[in-house]
């Protein structure tokens, strides 16, 4: 149970609730084990009257009636305490589940972008839902039933020993076999549980990807292929679960067999002692009741063991993420003012997951208020420069400086708060258009939202919808065109009013006329802000203060538009090609 040690912090946090639950559980079980003693007294009273030891029938009736009422009262009281026990321990398990999910989510927020490239969304979802749910079963029901079992065993066996130690020892003969069986089966359950959770993650990941890529599936008419793949994974998942439950299925029959054996021993050994006059007939009945009272606690040992093993396997999967240290960490709580100067000094970047060197010895400077345009072929390293400015990755070699301070020394959250980033593939949330734009500024007014939308040239499109800015977008903004999504994303950056604007080829799905309007608006908005524009189009670079042309991760050309357009090289080639395309149009 070493992986479950992580949960101890929550046990300490809710220690008073758990302690109260344990005390209530003890009281509940203690009241329950008083019943066999009362039954013994009732049977002995009736037996004594039948034998003529007691001759007063009314007194026997009164004792029997009193004992019946006492049993009913104890049952009600035990039931009430059981209710309170569940209210304390089970509710505590829900509180622990809440805290653990928050811990996992906070860790997901802390982990670097590289982590999400290496792990699949479905698996991440499964760990915060299914795995945390398995751990909750350990914190709540498993602990509650374990307490019940221990209390019931302790009190019942203590009572049995007090009555007849020899009969007690005979009754408990099957229990060593029970211990060995649990040990062997629990090892197999742990292994199978780990496999089941891994397979469930695989199934969750596949279904999540299917739903996200449904438009591609329908476009290529591959529904039957994906259905077959899904059925194959589901079949494998079913088989793994069946293997697990086959092992779990041994527990209950084994428990019942052992308890039944104990009952037979009580009847035989107890009967022989009764014949010899060593015990009363009521003691046999009492022992049988105690033995049967142990049936559920003993039977539940199997379920508890299985639950703990599954929780152990799930917590191990959760700990794999919780124990990971993010590659990008916040180095300081000190806030350094950001003016917007950016300096790349002999920067190289190699992605460790692919071992691809995206940038090779890059050096350039952008002063506050300047606009830098970056052009180049696909895969030349343009987006990698932007990732370094936002510190989504750290350089492999070289240094990135913001206002002459190494970027690694800046407060990470302050740095990103001063950046308005518009990615090439914009992500819109399943929310209203207004809230998607407001994402850039939480307290933005409706007027500010509309102003930002106008500058991004998307306002006219939005007011054309039935619910205008209250239009709810589907997942990933599927109700909008590619160009509309890009412009909403630009509005989100504009409303933030950051010190540094970063536009990663965010006008690729916009027509040239709309692009020109947006660029003119951005030029006036970012007059005093540093702007980096990545684009395939010369039109996005012609008004920039500086232009960099990348080729295979290296700077092949840099200068202004007027300088580069008259210099033989990649920039001039792109310019001539796009000029010819424009003339053809």
WODAZI-V657642 format. One line per field, one symbol per residue. burial: 1 if it has 24 or more other C-alpha atoms within 12 Angstrom, else 0. A space follows every 10 residues. Layout:
burial=???
This chain:
burial=0001011001 1001001100 1111111111 1111111111 1111110000 0000000001 0001001001 1001000100 1101111111 1111111011 1011001101 1111100000 1111111111 1111111111 1111111111 1110111011 0011001111 1101100100 1100111111 1111111111 1111111001 0000000000 0000010000 0011001001 1001101101 1101110111 1111111011 1000000011 1111111111 1111111111 1111111111 1111111110 1100000111 0000010111 1111101111 1000001111 1111111111 1111111001 1111111111 1111110111 1111011111 1111111111 1111111110 0111111111 1000000111 1111111110 1100000010 0110011001 0111111111 1111111111 1111111111 0001110110 0110110011 1111111111 1111111111 1011111111 1001100001 1101100000 00000
